[in-house]
Amino acid sequence: MMLIFCHEREAFSFLIFLATVQLFFQPSIGATAETLIFKPIKLNCSSDSFARDNDTIQTSLEVLFSSLRSKALCSNSGNQTIGESPETIYGSFLCPSDLSHEDCEICIHFAADNLFQSCASSRHAAIWIDHCQLHYSHQNILEVAATDGFSLTNNHEETNSMKPMEVVSEPLKMANYRRRLMDAPQTTAANDGGNVKKSSSGAMPIIISILAVVIVGTSLYCIYCWRWRKRNAIRRGQIENLRSLSSSELHLMDLSAIQVATNNFSKENKLGEGGFGPVYKGVLCGGTEVAIKRLSAKSRQGAVEFSNEVELIAKLQHRNLVRLLGFCAGKEEKLLIYEYLPNRSLDAFLFDPNKRRQLDWEKRRQIIVGIARGLLYLHEDSLLKVIHRDLKASNVLLDNKMNPKISDFGMAKIFEGEENEVNTGKVVGTFGYMAPEYAIEGIFSVKSDVFSFGVLLLEILSGERNGASYLKQHGDSLVKHAWQLWNEDRVTEFMDPLLGDSYPMNEARQCYRVGLLCVQENPEDRPTMSSVVLMLRSDQTPLCPPSEPPSYARSWKTPELELSPLMYSTSTKTHSINDVTLTTVEPR
């Protein structure tokens, strides 16, 4: 089988996979090993004995057996002589050639123990075991066998007495016994003791199983490899499409130039951590300050979202939209180069008690109107009809004059022709800002952005975040609490205390009502952004009374509903949920 790997990393991963399979199946092979039985077939002890008090003979036997066991670790046959005449003892052993040296040594050890127990005082003894044979005698076995005749028959009858000549002749029967051992099938069970040994008859099913697993695993890996290459081809095509844009709408920048501009992405140049990766401040060779969003390898924003954001912003030009100056699309790096906005994101001011003091009424109203104009451009005035789908405080940037600019178009969608709404099975966005029809049913339209704008407007008025902390403090969401205070004509209680009495009540009430109109539960009841801009321009514009906002937020199970910003925020108390399928959110 020939394998074509997509990448060197994949070849390495495949080798690791095969090694894992081997390690996984090794215990199984051991588990199927059968028991090697050391069963005595024949034991012969001579009738003439050494003197029972002859310690020298006993010691010599121990040394003889120990020496034969040592030789068994190196060879399957051998002999040894111990002592001096007339107390010389000759010994020999034999194991089948297919028996390992370790098992041969164990078998000789077993045989020696049996001889010690049964024939300790005999001057001649021999024992035959299923897997080895051991002899000892006071006569030179080979010399006697060469001068005397003997029979090669072996009746396998166990006896407790034998003549010296019978003992001497037995070694010459080893050849016949060895042949019988080689031809006989392996035994699997017996009543006598034993040790562990693999059985060759059980290896074939295991080998077949391993081969089957390897073949299946290889096939699956090849399928994965093919799909990986296909996805990469799509991504490369998207990157090439982006490169074609560089000649007209924006610039394709070299990675080396960006590394120089950011001092090789140093910590000193880091502005913050967004949902898709870190953001750095850079200075181009001409002295232009830029903000560079570096998409991390672990980012959920892949090539599709990256391409989407670049193509969209390249075609959109408005003073209330962040301006994309260029991009870098390499094999390992995806970078977006924006205009640098020194005041960073709105949430850095709005939800910081100290910085929020800088947001007086005029600045807040300026920010509200600017965001509304930016959305109006996306929905109605640009060549494309764009739904942002992730409008929130962290995605609104502020320039040096506190003018707002909508950013982060990775989740944005373009509506084709007369298309007014889309039903999607995958919901992306931020809890707390999502319209109920989008969060629950996956339906989004321009009215989904209107709902998000309404939530953001109410946050700007109150200086509070629509999240779990507000829910815990007030017993309801920011939107529901705003509705209750409106019905009770307690508008001033909802307004940010840091504003004091600096705001005109009629303008505050107008903005308050517009916010409630935008967060109505029925999308058809919500105004368009053109109507919103018109209502915000004049507090004399007649407005319809708002209806009750949705209550689905009460069933949220997430510990925090806030999100960290995607661009400049340095907050560490919030987290991002920018790609989530909702299946448990239900209306009350």
C-alpha positions as CSV (number, residue, x, y, z in Angstrom):
1,M,0.0,0.0,0.0
2,M,1.4,3.4,-1.0
3,L,0.5,6.4,1.2
4,I,0.8,10.0,0.0
5,F,1.0,12.3,3.0
6,C,-0.3,15.8,2.9
7,H,2.5,17.2,4.9
8,E,5.6,16.1,6.8
9,R,3.7,16.7,10.1
10,E,1.0,14.2,8.9
11,A,3.6,11.6,8.0
12,F,5.1,12.0,11.5
13,S,1.6,11.8,13.1
14,F,0.9,8.6,11.1
15,L,4.1,6.9,12.4
16,I,3.0,7.8,15.9
17,F,-0.4,6.3,15.1
18,L,1.2,3.0,14.0
19,A,3.4,2.9,17.1
20,T,0.4,3.4,19.3
21,V,-1.4,0.5,17.5
22,Q,1.6,-1.7,18.2
23,L,1.8,-0.8,21.8
24,F,-1.9,-1.2,22.2
25,F,-1.9,-4.8,20.9
26,Q,1.3,-6.0,22.7
27,P,-0.6,-6.7,25.9
28,S,-3.1,-8.7,24.0
29,I,-0.4,-10.9,22.5
30,G,1.0,-11.6,26.0
31,A,-2.5,-12.3,27.3
32,T,-2.9,-15.1,24.8
33,A,0.3,-16.9,25.8
34,E,-0.3,-20.5,26.9
35,T,1.2,-22.2,29.9
36,L,4.5,-24.1,29.4
37,I,4.1,-27.2,31.6
38,F,7.2,-28.8,33.3
39,K,5.8,-32.3,33.6
40,P,8.2,-35.1,34.5
41,I,7.9,-37.9,32.0
42,K,10.4,-40.3,33.6
43,L,12.6,-40.3,36.7
44,N,15.3,-42.9,37.3
45,C,17.3,-43.1,40.5
46,S,20.1,-45.7,41.1
47,S,19.9,-48.1,44.0
48,D,23.5,-47.6,45.1
49,S,23.9,-44.5,47.2
50,F,26.4,-42.0,48.4
51,A,26.9,-41.9,52.1
52,R,24.1,-39.7,53.6
53,D,26.7,-37.9,55.8
54,N,28.9,-37.1,52.8
55,D,28.5,-33.3,52.7
56,T,31.1,-33.0,50.0
57,I,29.0,-35.0,47.6
58,Q,25.9,-32.9,48.4
59,T,27.8,-29.7,47.8
60,S,29.2,-31.1,44.6
61,L,25.7,-31.8,43.3
62,E,24.6,-28.3,44.1
63,V,27.6,-26.8,42.3
64,L,27.0,-29.2,39.3
65,F,23.4,-28.2,38.9
66,S,24.2,-24.5,39.3
67,S,26.8,-24.8,36.6
68,L,24.5,-26.6,34.2
69,R,21.8,-24.0,34.8
70,S,24.3,-21.3,33.9
71,K,25.2,-23.1,30.7
72,A,21.6,-23.4,29.8
73,L,21.4,-19.6,29.6
74,C,23.9,-19.8,26.7
75,S,23.2,-23.1,25.0
76,N,20.5,-25.8,24.8
77,S,22.8,-28.6,25.6
78,G,26.0,-29.1,27.7
79,N,27.9,-31.2,30.2
80,Q,30.0,-30.5,33.3
81,T,32.4,-32.4,35.6
82,I,32.7,-31.6,39.3
83,G,35.1,-33.0,41.9
84,E,38.1,-35.3,41.9
85,S,38.3,-39.1,41.7
86,P,36.9,-41.1,43.4
87,E,34.2,-38.5,44.1
88,T,34.0,-37.1,40.6
89,I,30.4,-36.4,39.3
90,Y,29.5,-36.0,35.7
91,G,26.4,-34.1,34.5
92,S,24.7,-33.2,31.3
93,F,21.5,-31.6,30.1
94,L,19.6,-31.2,26.8
95,C,16.7,-28.9,25.7
96,P,14.9,-28.7,22.3
97,S,16.5,-26.2,19.9
98,D,13.3,-24.2,19.6
99,L,13.2,-23.6,23.4
100,S,14.6,-20.2,24.5
101,H,17.6,-20.2,26.7
102,E,15.7,-18.6,29.5
103,D,13.0,-21.3,29.4
104,C,15.7,-24.0,29.1
105,E,17.3,-22.6,32.3
106,I,14.0,-22.7,34.1
107,C,13.4,-26.2,33.0
108,I,16.8,-27.4,34.2
109,H,16.2,-25.7,37.5
110,F,12.9,-27.5,37.8
111,A,14.6,-30.8,36.9
112,A,17.4,-30.3,39.4
113,D,14.9,-29.6,42.2
114,N,13.1,-32.9,41.4
115,L,16.4,-34.8,41.4
116,F,17.3,-33.3,44.8
117,Q,14.0,-34.3,46.3
118,S,13.8,-37.8,44.8
119,C,17.4,-38.9,44.2
120,A,19.5,-36.9,46.6
121,S,21.5,-39.9,47.8
122,S,21.7,-41.8,44.5
123,R,25.1,-42.1,42.7
124,H,23.3,-42.1,39.3
125,A,20.1,-40.3,38.4
126,A,18.2,-39.1,35.3
127,I,15.0,-37.2,34.7
128,W,13.0,-36.5,31.5
129,I,10.7,-33.5,31.4
130,D,8.4,-32.4,28.6
131,H,10.9,-29.7,27.6
132,C,14.4,-30.8,28.9
133,Q,16.5,-33.7,30.2
134,L,19.0,-33.8,33.1
135,H,21.5,-36.6,34.1
136,Y,24.3,-37.0,36.6
137,S,26.5,-40.0,37.4
138,H,29.8,-40.9,39.2
139,Q,31.0,-42.5,36.0
140,N,32.1,-40.7,32.8
141,I,28.9,-41.0,30.8
142,L,30.5,-40.6,27.3
143,E,33.4,-43.1,28.0
144,V,31.1,-45.8,29.2
145,A,28.6,-45.3,26.4
146,A,31.4,-45.7,23.8
147,T,32.6,-49.1,25.1
148,D,29.3,-50.8,26.2
149,G,26.3,-51.8,24.2
150,F,22.8,-50.7,25.2
151,S,19.3,-50.5,23.9
152,L,17.7,-47.3,22.6
153,T,14.2,-48.1,23.8
154,N,12.5,-46.0,26.4
155,N,9.4,-47.3,27.9
156,H,8.7,-44.1,29.9
157,E,7.9,-46.1,33.0
158,E,8.9,-44.3,36.1
159,T,11.1,-46.3,38.5
160,N,12.9,-45.7,41.7
161,S,15.9,-47.9,40.9
162,M,18.2,-48.4,37.9
163,K,21.6,-49.9,37.2
164,P,24.6,-47.7,36.6
165,M,24.8,-48.9,33.0
166,E,21.1,-47.8,32.4
167,V,21.9,-44.4,33.7
168,V,25.1,-44.3,31.5
169,S,23.2,-45.4,28.4
170,E,20.3,-42.9,28.8
171,P,22.2,-39.9,27.4
172,L,22.5,-41.6,24.0
173,K,18.7,-41.7,24.0
174,M,18.6,-37.9,24.1
175,A,18.7,-37.7,20.3
176,N,15.6,-39.8,19.9
177,Y,14.0,-38.0,22.8
178,R,14.8,-34.6,21.3
179,R,13.3,-35.6,18.0
180,R,10.2,-36.7,19.8
181,L,10.0,-33.3,21.5
182,M,10.4,-31.5,18.2
183,D,7.6,-33.5,16.5
184,A,5.1,-33.5,19.4
185,P,2.4,-30.8,19.6
186,Q,2.7,-28.3,22.5
187,T,0.7,-29.2,25.5
188,T,-1.7,-26.7,26.9
189,A,-2.7,-27.9,30.3
190,A,-1.6,-30.5,32.9
191,N,-2.0,-31.2,36.5
192,D,1.6,-30.4,37.4
193,G,3.2,-27.0,37.8
194,G,4.5,-24.8,35.0
195,N,5.6,-21.4,33.7
196,V,4.5,-19.0,31.0
197,K,5.3,-19.4,27.3
198,K,3.7,-18.1,24.1
199,S,1.9,-20.5,21.8
200,S,2.6,-20.1,18.1
201,S,-0.9,-21.4,17.2
202,G,-2.6,-18.4,18.8
203,A,-0.4,-15.7,17.1
204,M,-2.1,-15.8,13.7
205,P,-5.5,-14.4,14.7
206,I,-3.7,-11.6,16.6
207,I,-1.5,-10.8,13.6
208,I,-4.6,-10.7,11.4
209,S,-6.4,-8.4,13.9
210,I,-3.4,-6.0,14.0
211,L,-3.2,-5.9,10.2
212,A,-7.0,-5.2,10.0
213,V,-6.7,-2.4,12.5
214,V,-3.7,-0.9,10.6
215,I,-5.5,-1.2,7.2
216,V,-8.6,0.5,8.6
217,G,-6.6,3.1,10.4
218,T,-4.6,3.8,7.3
219,S,-7.7,4.2,5.2
220,L,-9.3,6.6,7.7
221,Y,-6.0,8.6,7.8
222,C,-5.9,8.8,4.0
223,I,-9.5,10.1,4.0
224,Y,-8.6,12.7,6.6
225,C,-5.5,13.6,4.6
226,W,-7.6,14.1,1.5
227,R,-10.2,16.3,3.2
228,W,-7.4,18.3,4.8
229,R,-5.9,19.0,1.4
230,K,-9.3,19.9,0.0
231,R,-9.9,22.4,2.8
232,N,-6.4,23.8,2.3
233,A,-7.1,24.2,-1.4
234,I,-10.3,26.2,-0.6
235,R,-8.4,28.4,1.9
236,R,-5.6,29.0,-0.6
237,G,-8.2,30.0,-3.2
238,Q,-9.7,32.5,-0.7
239,I,-6.2,33.9,0.1
240,E,-5.6,34.3,-3.7
241,N,-8.9,36.2,-4.0
242,L,-7.7,38.5,-1.3
243,R,-4.4,39.1,-3.1
244,S,-6.3,40.2,-6.2
245,L,-7.9,43.0,-4.0
246,S,-4.5,44.4,-3.1
247,S,-4.1,46.1,-6.5
248,S,-7.2,48.3,-6.0
249,E,-9.0,48.7,-2.6
250,L,-6.2,48.0,-0.1
251,H,-2.6,47.0,0.2
252,L,-1.0,43.5,0.7
253,M,1.8,44.0,3.1
254,D,4.9,41.9,3.7
255,L,5.2,40.1,7.0
256,S,8.8,41.4,7.4
257,A,7.5,45.0,7.2
258,I,4.9,44.3,9.9
259,Q,7.4,42.6,12.1
260,V,9.6,45.8,11.9
261,A,6.5,48.0,12.6
262,T,5.6,46.1,15.8
263,N,9.1,45.4,16.9
264,N,8.5,41.7,16.1
265,F,5.2,41.7,18.0
266,S,6.8,42.7,21.3
267,K,4.8,42.9,24.5
268,E,5.4,46.7,24.7
269,N,3.5,47.1,21.4
270,K,0.6,44.9,22.5
271,L,-2.7,46.9,22.8
272,G,-4.9,44.0,24.1
273,E,-6.2,40.6,23.5
274,G,-9.3,40.1,21.4
275,G,-11.5,37.1,20.8
276,F,-9.6,36.2,17.6
277,G,-6.1,37.0,18.8
278,P,-3.8,39.8,20.1
279,V,-3.8,43.4,18.7
280,Y,-0.5,45.3,18.4
281,K,0.3,48.9,17.7
282,G,2.8,49.5,14.9
283,V,4.5,52.3,13.1
284,L,5.0,51.9,9.4
285,C,8.1,53.2,7.6
286,G,6.3,56.5,6.7
287,G,5.5,57.2,10.3
288,T,1.8,56.1,10.0
289,E,0.5,54.5,13.2
290,V,-1.5,51.4,12.7
291,A,-3.3,48.7,14.8
292,I,-2.5,45.2,13.7
293,K,-4.8,42.3,14.6
294,R,-2.9,39.1,14.6
295,L,-5.2,36.0,14.2
296,S,-3.9,33.3,16.5
297,A,-3.6,29.7,15.4
298,K,-6.2,28.7,18.0
299,S,-8.6,31.4,16.8
300,R,-12.1,30.5,15.7
301,Q,-11.8,33.0,13.0
302,G,-10.4,30.9,10.1
303,A,-9.7,31.7,6.5
304,V,-13.4,32.1,5.7
305,E,-13.9,34.8,8.4
306,F,-10.6,36.5,7.6
307,S,-11.4,36.6,3.8
308,N,-14.9,37.8,4.7
309,E,-13.7,40.7,6.8
310,V,-11.1,41.8,4.3
311,E,-13.4,41.8,1.3
312,L,-16.2,43.6,3.2
313,I,-14.1,46.4,4.7
314,A,-12.3,46.9,1.4
315,K,-15.6,47.7,-0.2
316,L,-17.1,49.8,2.7
317,Q,-16.0,53.4,3.2
318,H,-17.7,55.5,5.9
319,R,-16.5,57.8,8.6
320,N,-18.2,55.6,11.3
321,L,-16.6,52.4,10.1
322,V,-13.1,51.4,11.0
323,R,-10.7,51.8,8.0
324,L,-8.7,48.8,6.9
325,L,-5.4,49.9,5.4
326,G,-4.0,46.5,4.4
327,F,-3.5,42.8,5.3
328,C,-1.0,40.1,5.3
329,A,-2.1,36.6,4.2
330,G,0.7,34.0,4.6
331,K,0.8,30.3,5.2
332,E,1.2,30.6,8.9
333,E,0.2,34.3,9.6
334,K,-3.1,36.2,9.0
335,L,-2.9,39.8,9.9
336,L,-5.2,42.8,9.5
337,I,-3.8,46.3,9.5
338,Y,-6.3,49.0,10.6
339,E,-6.0,52.7,11.2
340,Y,-4.8,53.4,14.7
341,L,-7.5,54.8,17.1
342,P,-5.8,56.0,20.3
343,N,-8.9,55.8,22.5
344,R,-9.3,52.1,21.7
345,S,-12.8,50.6,22.3
346,L,-16.0,52.0,23.8
347,D,-16.2,49.4,26.5
348,A,-12.8,50.5,27.9
349,F,-14.5,53.8,28.8
350,L,-18.1,52.8,29.3
351,F,-17.5,50.1,31.9
352,D,-14.6,51.7,33.7
353,P,-15.9,53.9,36.6
354,N,-12.9,56.3,36.3
355,K,-12.8,56.6,32.5
356,R,-16.6,56.9,32.2
357,R,-16.4,60.3,33.8
358,Q,-14.9,61.5,30.5
359,L,-18.1,60.5,28.7
360,D,-20.3,63.5,29.3
361,W,-23.8,63.8,27.8
362,E,-22.6,65.4,24.6
363,K,-20.0,62.7,23.9
364,R,-22.5,59.9,24.7
365,R,-25.0,61.4,22.3
366,Q,-22.3,61.8,19.7
367,I,-21.3,58.2,20.0
368,I,-25.0,57.0,19.8
369,V,-25.7,59.0,16.7
370,G,-22.4,57.9,15.1
371,I,-23.1,54.2,15.6
372,A,-26.6,54.7,14.2
373,R,-25.2,56.3,11.1
374,G,-22.6,53.6,10.6
375,L,-25.3,50.9,10.8
376,L,-27.5,52.9,8.4
377,Y,-24.7,52.9,5.9
378,L,-24.3,49.1,6.2
379,H,-28.0,48.4,5.9
380,E,-29.1,50.9,3.3
381,D,-26.5,53.3,1.9
382,S,-23.6,51.1,0.8
383,L,-23.4,49.1,-2.4
384,L,-23.8,46.0,-0.3
385,K,-26.5,45.2,2.2
386,V,-24.5,44.1,5.2
387,I,-25.7,42.6,8.5
388,H,-23.0,43.0,11.2
389,R,-24.3,40.3,13.6
390,D,-21.9,41.2,16.4
391,L,-22.5,44.9,17.4
392,K,-21.5,45.6,20.9
393,A,-19.5,48.1,23.0
394,S,-16.1,46.3,22.4
395,N,-16.6,46.4,18.6
396,V,-17.0,50.2,18.6
397,L,-13.7,52.0,18.5
398,L,-13.1,55.7,19.4
399,D,-10.8,58.1,17.6
400,N,-9.0,61.0,19.2
401,K,-12.2,63.1,19.1
402,M,-14.3,60.3,20.6
403,N,-16.0,59.7,17.2
404,P,-17.3,56.1,17.0
405,K,-16.2,53.6,14.4
406,I,-17.8,50.1,14.0
407,S,-15.2,47.4,13.7
408,D,-14.8,43.6,13.4
409,F,-16.7,42.3,10.4
410,G,-15.7,38.7,10.7
411,M,-19.2,37.6,11.4
412,A,-20.9,40.0,9.0
413,K,-23.2,38.7,6.2
414,I,-24.1,40.2,2.9
415,F,-27.8,40.1,1.8
416,E,-28.3,39.4,-1.9
417,G,-30.9,41.3,-4.0
418,E,-34.3,41.6,-2.3
419,E,-33.3,39.2,0.5
420,N,-34.6,40.5,3.9
421,E,-33.9,37.7,6.3
422,V,-31.9,34.5,6.5
423,N,-32.4,31.3,8.6
424,T,-29.2,29.8,9.8
425,G,-28.5,26.6,11.8
426,K,-25.4,28.1,13.3
427,V,-25.8,31.1,15.6
428,V,-22.8,33.4,16.1
429,G,-22.6,36.6,18.1
430,T,-22.6,37.7,21.7
431,F,-25.1,36.8,24.4
432,G,-26.8,39.9,25.8
433,Y,-26.9,41.6,22.4
434,M,-28.6,38.9,20.3
435,A,-32.1,39.4,19.1
436,P,-34.5,36.7,20.4
437,E,-35.5,35.4,16.9
438,Y,-31.8,35.0,16.1
439,A,-30.7,33.4,19.4
440,I,-33.6,31.0,19.5
441,E,-34.6,30.3,15.8
442,G,-31.5,31.3,14.0
443,I,-33.3,34.0,11.9
444,F,-31.3,37.2,11.4
445,S,-32.0,40.4,9.4
446,V,-31.3,44.1,9.6
447,K,-33.7,44.1,12.6
448,S,-31.2,41.8,14.4
449,D,-28.7,44.6,14.2
450,V,-31.3,47.1,15.3
451,F,-31.9,45.0,18.5
452,S,-28.2,45.0,19.2
453,F,-28.0,48.7,18.7
454,G,-30.9,49.2,21.2
455,V,-29.1,47.2,23.9
456,L,-25.9,49.2,23.3
457,L,-27.8,52.5,23.5
458,L,-29.3,51.5,26.8
459,E,-25.8,50.6,28.1
460,I,-24.4,54.0,27.0
461,L,-27.3,55.7,28.9
462,S,-26.9,53.7,32.1
463,G,-23.1,53.0,32.1
464,E,-24.0,49.4,32.9
465,R,-23.3,46.2,31.0
466,N,-26.2,43.9,30.0
467,G,-24.9,40.8,31.7
468,A,-25.1,38.4,34.6
469,S,-23.7,40.9,37.1
470,Y,-26.6,43.3,36.3
471,L,-29.1,40.5,36.5
472,K,-27.7,39.5,39.9
473,Q,-27.8,43.1,41.2
474,H,-31.2,44.1,39.9
475,G,-33.0,40.8,39.6
476,D,-33.6,41.3,35.9
477,S,-31.7,42.1,32.7
478,L,-30.7,45.6,31.8
479,V,-33.4,45.7,29.0
480,K,-36.2,44.5,31.2
481,H,-35.2,46.8,34.0
482,A,-35.2,49.7,31.6
483,W,-38.7,48.8,30.5
484,Q,-40.0,48.6,34.1
485,L,-38.5,52.0,35.0
486,W,-39.9,53.6,31.8
487,N,-43.4,52.4,32.7
488,E,-43.0,53.8,36.2
489,D,-41.8,57.1,34.7
490,R,-38.5,56.8,36.6
491,V,-36.1,57.6,33.7
492,T,-33.6,59.5,35.9
493,E,-33.1,56.3,38.0
494,F,-31.9,54.5,34.9
495,M,-29.5,57.1,33.8
496,D,-25.8,56.9,34.7
497,P,-25.4,58.7,38.1
498,L,-22.0,60.1,36.9
499,L,-23.9,62.3,34.4
500,G,-25.6,64.1,37.3
501,D,-28.0,66.8,35.9
502,S,-25.9,67.7,32.9
503,Y,-28.2,66.1,30.3
504,P,-31.4,67.7,28.8
505,M,-34.3,65.6,30.0
506,N,-36.1,65.7,26.7
507,E,-33.0,64.4,24.8
508,A,-32.4,61.7,27.4
509,R,-36.1,60.6,27.2
510,Q,-35.9,60.6,23.4
511,C,-32.8,58.3,23.4
512,Y,-34.3,56.2,26.1
513,R,-37.5,55.6,24.1
514,V,-35.5,54.9,20.9
515,G,-33.5,52.2,22.8
516,L,-36.7,50.6,24.0
517,L,-38.2,50.7,20.5
518,C,-35.2,48.9,19.1
519,V,-35.4,46.0,21.7
520,Q,-39.0,45.1,21.1
521,E,-39.6,41.4,20.9
522,N,-41.4,41.5,17.5
523,P,-38.8,42.3,14.8
524,E,-41.5,44.0,12.7
525,D,-42.2,46.5,15.5
526,R,-38.6,47.6,15.6
527,P,-37.7,50.7,13.6
528,T,-35.2,50.7,10.7
529,M,-31.9,52.5,11.2
530,S,-33.0,55.3,8.9
531,S,-35.9,55.9,11.3
532,V,-33.6,55.6,14.3
533,V,-31.3,58.3,12.8
534,L,-34.2,60.6,12.1
535,M,-35.6,60.1,15.7
536,L,-32.2,60.9,17.2
537,R,-31.7,64.1,15.2
538,S,-34.7,65.7,16.8
539,D,-36.5,65.3,20.1
540,Q,-39.6,66.7,18.5
541,T,-40.1,63.7,16.3
542,P,-43.3,61.9,17.4
543,L,-42.6,58.3,18.6
544,C,-44.8,55.3,19.0
545,P,-45.0,53.9,22.5
546,P,-42.6,50.9,22.9
547,S,-43.9,47.4,23.6
548,E,-42.4,45.0,26.2
549,P,-38.9,43.6,25.3
550,P,-38.3,39.8,25.3
551,S,-37.8,37.9,28.6
552,Y,-35.7,35.0,27.1
553,A,-32.6,36.3,28.8
554,R,-33.8,35.0,32.1
555,S,-33.2,31.4,31.0
556,W,-29.6,31.9,30.1
557,K,-27.4,29.4,31.8
558,T,-24.0,30.9,31.1
559,P,-22.1,32.2,34.2
560,E,-21.2,35.5,32.4
561,L,-23.0,37.1,29.4
562,E,-20.3,39.7,28.7
563,L,-17.6,39.4,26.1
564,S,-14.1,40.5,25.8
565,P,-13.6,42.9,23.0
566,L,-12.1,41.7,19.7
567,M,-9.9,44.8,19.2
568,Y,-8.4,46.9,22.0
569,S,-9.9,46.1,25.3
570,T,-7.6,44.9,28.1
571,S,-10.4,43.7,30.3
572,T,-9.8,40.2,31.9
573,K,-13.1,39.9,33.6
574,T,-15.2,39.0,30.5
575,H,-15.0,36.3,28.0
576,S,-16.0,35.7,24.4
577,I,-18.5,33.4,23.0
578,N,-18.4,34.2,19.3
579,D,-19.2,30.9,17.7
580,V,-22.0,29.0,19.5
581,T,-25.0,27.0,18.5
582,L,-27.9,27.6,20.8
583,T,-30.1,24.7,21.6
584,T,-31.1,25.2,25.3
585,V,-32.3,28.8,25.3
586,E,-36.1,29.0,25.6
587,P,-38.6,31.8,26.0
588,R,-40.3,32.2,29.3
